Amino acid sequence: MSPKGNASFGDALSQAIHDAGTTQAALAHELKIHQSQVSRWVNGKSIPHIDNINRIDKFLKADLTDSFAKSTPDYELFVSAPISGIAPEAIPEHHDAVAKVVSAVNQHVNSLKWPGDSVKNEADLRSAAADIVTERNMRVLFKCQAYLYLQFAEVVRPSSAFVELGVALARKMKITIIVKHGLPSLYMLRGYATVAANFKSLPQARIYTEVASADDAASLIETHGRELLGLE
Protein backbone atom coordinates (compact mmCIF):
# COMPACT_ATOMS: atom_id res chain seq x y z
CA MET A 1 0.00 0.00 0.00
CA SER A 2 1.44 3.43 -0.96
CA PRO A 3 1.26 6.32 1.48
CA LYS A 4 -1.74 8.57 0.87
CA GLY A 5 -0.94 11.80 -0.94
CA ASN A 6 -2.27 13.95 1.91
CA ALA A 7 -0.54 11.99 4.69
CA SER A 8 1.91 13.77 6.97
CA PHE A 9 5.52 12.68 6.62
CA GLY A 10 5.35 10.82 9.94
CA ASP A 11 2.24 8.88 8.92
CA ALA A 12 3.65 8.19 5.46
CA LEU A 13 6.94 6.97 6.92
CA SER A 14 5.15 4.71 9.40
CA GLN A 15 3.08 3.21 6.58
CA ALA A 16 6.15 2.73 4.38
CA ILE A 17 8.04 0.95 7.17
CA HIS A 18 5.05 -1.35 7.68
CA ASP A 19 4.64 -2.03 3.96
CA ALA A 20 8.34 -2.83 3.63
CA GLY A 21 8.06 -5.43 6.37
CA THR A 22 10.85 -3.81 8.33
CA THR A 23 11.26 -1.83 11.55
CA GLN A 24 12.25 1.60 12.79
CA ALA A 25 15.39 0.02 14.23
CA ALA A 26 16.37 -1.41 10.84
CA LEU A 27 15.86 1.95 9.15
CA ALA A 28 17.91 3.68 11.85
CA HIS A 29 20.72 1.14 11.31
CA GLU A 30 20.63 1.78 7.56
CA LEU A 31 20.87 5.54 8.09
CA LYS A 32 23.47 5.16 10.88
CA ILE A 33 21.40 7.16 13.36
CA HIS A 34 19.80 6.38 16.71
CA GLN A 35 16.42 4.63 16.61
CA SER A 36 14.91 7.40 18.72
CA GLN A 37 15.43 9.78 15.81
CA VAL A 38 13.33 7.62 13.48
CA SER A 39 10.71 7.46 16.23
CA ARG A 40 10.64 11.27 16.35
CA TRP A 41 10.04 11.37 12.59
CA VAL A 42 7.24 8.82 12.80
CA ASN A 43 5.59 10.70 15.67
CA GLY A 44 5.76 14.02 13.86
CA LYS A 45 8.17 15.64 16.34
CA SER A 46 10.79 16.40 13.70
CA ILE A 47 11.59 15.76 10.06
CA PRO A 48 14.82 14.55 8.46
CA HIS A 49 17.15 16.62 6.36
CA ILE A 50 16.24 16.42 2.69
CA ASP A 51 19.48 14.54 1.94
CA ASN A 52 18.11 11.55 3.86
CA ILE A 53 14.89 11.24 1.87
CA ASN A 54 16.42 9.41 -1.10
CA ARG A 55 18.18 6.98 1.24
CA ILE A 56 14.92 6.32 3.09
CA ASP A 57 12.99 5.84 -0.15
CA LYS A 58 15.62 3.44 -1.49
CA PHE A 59 15.68 1.34 1.66
CA LEU A 60 11.91 1.18 2.02
CA LYS A 61 11.23 1.04 -1.73
CA ALA A 62 8.79 3.91 -1.27
CA ASP A 63 8.26 7.47 -2.46
CA LEU A 64 7.98 9.89 0.47
CA THR A 65 8.94 13.06 -1.39
CA ASP A 66 5.38 14.41 -1.60
CA SER A 67 4.57 13.90 2.08
CA PHE A 68 7.98 15.29 3.02
CA ALA A 69 7.40 18.44 0.98
CA LYS A 70 3.95 18.96 2.52
CA SER A 71 5.31 18.48 6.06
CA THR A 72 8.33 20.76 5.64
CA PRO A 73 7.73 24.29 6.97
CA ASP A 74 8.69 27.35 4.96
CA TYR A 75 11.46 27.90 7.50
CA GLU A 76 12.78 25.43 10.09
CA LEU A 77 15.32 27.75 11.68
CA PHE A 78 15.41 31.47 12.47
CA VAL A 79 18.92 32.96 12.57
CA SER A 80 19.30 36.12 14.60
CA ALA A 81 22.41 38.31 14.85
CA PRO A 82 22.71 41.83 16.27
CA ILE A 83 23.23 44.45 13.58
CA SER A 84 21.81 47.72 14.84
CA GLY A 85 23.43 47.00 18.22
CA ILE A 86 27.05 46.92 17.04
CA ALA A 87 29.29 49.79 15.95
CA PRO A 88 28.63 50.80 12.31
CA GLU A 89 32.21 50.15 11.28
CA ALA A 90 31.96 46.59 12.60
CA ILE A 91 28.91 45.66 10.51
CA PRO A 92 30.72 44.41 7.34
CA GLU A 93 33.10 42.10 9.22
CA HIS A 94 30.33 40.86 11.50
CA HIS A 95 28.09 40.16 8.49
CA ASP A 96 30.81 38.11 6.82
CA ALA A 97 31.38 36.09 10.00
CA VAL A 98 27.69 35.33 10.39
CA ALA A 99 27.43 34.48 6.68
CA LYS A 100 30.19 31.92 7.06
CA VAL A 101 28.32 30.18 9.89
CA VAL A 102 25.00 30.38 8.03
CA SER A 103 26.66 28.68 5.07
CA ALA A 104 27.55 25.75 7.35
CA VAL A 105 24.05 25.72 8.84
CA ASN A 106 22.51 25.54 5.37
CA GLN A 107 24.08 22.12 4.90
CA HIS A 108 21.97 20.74 7.77
CA VAL A 109 18.59 22.47 7.56
CA ASN A 110 15.88 22.28 4.93
CA SER A 111 15.19 26.01 5.14
CA LEU A 112 16.23 28.97 7.27
CA LYS A 113 15.53 32.66 7.66
CA TRP A 114 18.38 35.09 8.34
CA PRO A 115 16.87 38.59 8.21
CA GLY A 116 20.29 40.25 8.25
CA ASP A 117 21.49 38.57 5.07
CA SER A 118 21.08 41.73 2.99
CA VAL A 119 22.41 44.15 5.63
CA LYS A 120 26.12 44.32 4.88
CA ASN A 121 26.92 47.87 5.97
CA GLU A 122 25.50 50.91 7.75
CA ALA A 123 23.83 52.21 4.57
CA ASP A 124 21.87 48.97 4.20
CA LEU A 125 20.77 49.26 7.82
CA ARG A 126 19.59 52.84 7.43
CA SER A 127 17.58 52.04 4.30
CA ALA A 128 15.38 49.50 6.09
CA ALA A 129 11.98 50.49 7.52
CA ALA A 130 12.36 49.18 11.07
CA ASP A 131 8.68 48.65 11.84
CA ILE A 132 7.98 46.78 8.60
CA VAL A 133 11.11 44.65 8.93
CA THR A 134 10.35 43.80 12.56
CA GLU A 135 6.78 42.76 11.80
CA ARG A 136 7.91 40.62 8.87
CA ASN A 137 10.60 38.93 10.95
CA MET A 138 8.23 38.20 13.82
CA ARG A 139 5.78 36.51 11.50
CA VAL A 140 8.53 34.15 10.37
CA LEU A 141 9.93 33.64 13.87
CA PHE A 142 6.56 32.49 15.19
CA LYS A 143 6.46 29.74 12.56
CA CYS A 144 9.97 28.39 13.13
CA GLN A 145 10.81 25.35 15.22
CA ALA A 146 14.31 26.41 16.26
CA TYR A 147 16.28 29.61 16.86
CA LEU A 148 20.00 30.36 16.43
CA TYR A 149 21.66 33.49 17.87
CA LEU A 150 25.09 34.43 16.48
CA GLN A 151 27.35 37.22 17.71
CA PHE A 152 30.92 38.00 16.60
CA ALA A 153 31.20 41.66 17.60
CA GLU A 154 30.56 43.62 20.78
CA VAL A 155 27.05 44.97 21.22
CA VAL A 156 27.16 48.64 22.23
CA ARG A 157 23.46 49.53 22.05
CA PRO A 158 20.05 47.81 22.09
CA SER A 159 19.32 45.49 19.19
CA SER A 160 16.16 43.91 17.80
CA ALA A 161 18.03 40.59 18.02
CA PHE A 162 17.48 40.72 21.78
CA VAL A 163 13.74 41.03 21.24
CA GLU A 164 13.86 38.02 18.90
CA LEU A 165 15.84 36.06 21.49
CA GLY A 166 13.34 36.99 24.19
CA VAL A 167 10.46 35.82 22.01
CA ALA A 168 12.25 32.55 21.29
CA LEU A 169 12.76 31.97 25.03
CA ALA A 170 9.14 32.86 25.81
CA ARG A 171 7.89 30.46 23.13
CA LYS A 172 10.16 27.68 24.46
CA MET A 173 11.74 27.17 21.08
CA LYS A 174 14.82 25.02 20.55
CA ILE A 175 17.53 27.60 21.12
CA THR A 176 21.24 27.63 20.24
CA ILE A 177 23.44 30.59 21.13
CA ILE A 178 26.96 31.11 19.81
CA VAL A 179 28.96 34.13 21.00
CA LYS A 180 32.62 34.72 20.14
CA HIS A 181 34.97 34.14 23.05
CA GLY A 182 35.97 37.30 24.91
CA LEU A 183 32.86 39.32 24.14
CA PRO A 184 30.78 40.53 27.10
CA SER A 185 28.05 38.03 27.95
CA LEU A 186 24.46 39.01 27.30
CA TYR A 187 22.97 40.00 30.65
CA MET A 188 19.85 37.91 30.11
CA LEU A 189 21.99 34.80 29.63
CA ARG A 190 24.25 35.12 32.66
CA GLY A 191 23.58 32.08 34.77
CA TYR A 192 20.69 31.10 32.51
CA ALA A 193 21.62 27.41 32.41
CA THR A 194 21.45 27.20 36.20
CA VAL A 195 18.13 29.03 36.36
CA ALA A 196 16.63 26.88 33.58
CA ALA A 197 17.70 23.73 35.42
CA ASN A 198 15.79 24.88 38.51
CA PHE A 199 12.70 26.05 36.65
CA LYS A 200 11.44 23.34 34.33
CA SER A 201 9.03 25.80 32.73
CA LEU A 202 11.98 27.55 31.09
CA PRO A 203 13.39 26.21 27.83
CA GLN A 204 16.80 24.60 27.75
CA ALA A 205 19.31 26.36 25.52
CA ARG A 206 22.64 25.30 24.07
CA ILE A 207 25.02 28.17 24.83
CA TYR A 208 28.53 28.32 23.36
CA THR A 209 30.72 31.24 24.40
CA GLU A 210 34.16 29.72 23.87
CA VAL A 211 34.31 29.74 20.05
CA ALA A 212 37.33 31.71 18.88
CA SER A 213 36.05 32.60 15.43
CA ALA A 214 33.36 32.12 12.82
CA ASP A 215 35.44 29.25 11.43
CA ASP A 216 35.26 27.49 14.80
CA ALA A 217 31.51 28.07 15.00
CA ALA A 218 31.05 26.68 11.48
CA SER A 219 33.14 23.64 12.39
CA LEU A 220 31.02 23.08 15.50
CA ILE A 221 27.86 23.05 13.40
CA GLU A 222 29.40 20.87 10.68
CA THR A 223 30.30 18.31 13.34
CA HIS A 224 27.00 18.19 15.23
CA GLY A 225 24.51 19.32 12.58
CA ARG A 226 20.79 19.24 13.26
CA GLU A 227 21.24 17.96 16.80
CA LEU A 228 23.11 21.09 17.85
CA LEU A 229 20.48 23.25 16.15
CA GLY A 230 17.61 21.59 18.01
CA LEU A 231 16.16 19.98 14.91
CA GLU A 232 16.76 16.34 15.89
N, C-alpha and C positions, 0 to 999 in steps of 0.2 A: 504494500500500500504506500503510495507517495504522500508526502506531507501536503496538507491542504494549502492552497495558495494564500489564504488569509491567516494562516497559523503564525503565532509568534515564533521567534527563533528557538526559544526554549522548548515549546511544544513540538515544533518540527524536528528538532534534534532528538528529543525523547522518542518520537515516532520512528525516526530513521534508525536509531540504535536498536529499537525493538524489531523493526523489519529486517535488519541485518543479522539478527540472531546473536548479537554480541552484548557487551556490557559497557557501562561507563568506565570501569576500571581498564578494560581492554583499549578503549579509545584514549584514555589518559596515557597508557603505556606507549601507544603508537605516537602520540604527540610529545612524549617525554615531559609531561606535566603531572602535577599531583591530581589524584582523583577528585579531590574537593573542588578543584577548579571546574571540571566538567559538570559536577553537581550544581555549581553556581550558574553555569550556562543553562542547564536544564530547568532550573527553578526560576529563571528570569532575573537573577540578581546581578548578572553582568553578561557581556557578550565578548567573544574572542576578537583578536585583531584580524583584520581582513586577510592577512597572509595565511592564517590557519584554515580558512574556509575550504580552499582547494584540497588540502590534506585531509580534512574531515570528510569531504564529499568522496574522495578517492577511497578512503578506508571503508566508509559505510555504503559505497556505491549508491549515493543519493545526490540530490541537487538542492542545496539549502540556500542558494544565493538570493532567491526572492524573499524568503522569510528573514534572512539576515539583513537585507537592504531595508525591509519594512520595520525591523526592530532597532535599526541603528539611528540614534538621534542625530539631529543636524550638527550638534557639537557635543562631544563627550567631555572635553576638558576646557576650562577657562583659564587662560594664562594672564596673570596680573603682574605688572612691574611699575614701580613709581616713575613717573616722567615729570609731571609738574612739580614734584617734591624735591627734585635734585637741581643742582646748579645748572644754568643754561649751557655753559661750556662743557658740561659732563654728559649731556644728552647723546651726542653722536657715539661716543665710546660705549656708553651704557647700552644703547640700542644694539650695537654690534654684538656685545656680550650676550644680551638676551636672545638675539637672533640665532646665535650659535647654539644655545641650549635648546631653543624651540626647534631647530633643525633636527637635533637628536630626539626630541620628544615626538616629532612627526613620524619617526620610524616605528613608534609603538602605539599610536592612537589612530583611530579611524577618522577623527575630525577634531579640530581644536579651534578656539577663538582667542587670538591675541590682539586686543584692541590697539595696542601701541605699535603694531607692525609698520604703519605708514608714518609714524612720528619719529623722524630721524634727526631733527634739529629744532631749535627754538622757534623758527619761522613756521614749521609744521604745527607746532603746539599752539601757537597764537592764532593760526587760521581755523582751528576747530571751534565749533559752537559747543561750549561745555555742557549746557543743559541737554541738547539733542544727543550728544555723544554719550553722556551718562545714562540717559533713558534707554538708548539703544543697547548699551553694554549690560544694563541691569536685566533687560528682557532676555538676553542670551544667558547671563549668569544663572538666572532662575531655572533654566532648562538643563543646565549641565550637571553631570554626576560628580565630577571632581574639579578641584581648584588647585592651581599651582602659582605660588608667589615667588618671583625672582628679583633679587636686588644685588647689583654689582657696583653701586656708588652710594655715597652718603646722602641721606635724606635731610634736607635743611629747612623744609617747610611742609605743611600739610599736603597730602596727595590723595586723589580719588582712589588710589590702590588700597589705601587703608579702609575706606568705606567698603570696597569690594571684599576685602579680607574679613571685615566684620560681618558682612552679610553671609559669607561662606561659613563662618563659625556659627552664626545664629541658625543657619539652615542645616547644620550638622553634615556638611558635605565632606567628602574625602579630601583632606587638605595636605598638601606638601609645600614646605617652605624652604627655600634655599637662599641664604644670604652669604655673601663673600666674607671670608674670615677677616676680622679686624674692624669691620664696620660696627658702629653702635647698634646694639640690639633694639628691636622695636619694643617699646614699653609694654604694649599689650601682650607680648609673648614672653616677657621675663617671668620665669617660673611657671609658665603655662602647663608644661608637662606634669608637674607636681599637682597643680590645681585640678587638671583634667582627670588625673588618677583618683583624686578624692571625691570628685563630683561626676558620677557616671552620666549625668545628663549632658555634660559637655562632650563635644566631639574630640576624638583622638587626632593628633596631627603629627606628621613626620616633619621634624625640624632639623635642618642641616645648616650649621653656621661655621663649619670648619673647612669649607671648600676654598681653595686658594685662588681659583680663577674660573672663568666660564668653561674652559677646557675640562677642568676637574668636574664641574657640575654636569657637563655633557657626558663625560665618561661614567659618572655615577648612574645617570639615566640609561645609558647604553647597556650597562651591566645588569640593572634590576628592572628595567622596562615598566610594564603596566602595573606590576606589584608596587613599585615605589610611588607610582602616580595614583594609587588607590582605585585602579580599574580592574583588579583581579579579585 
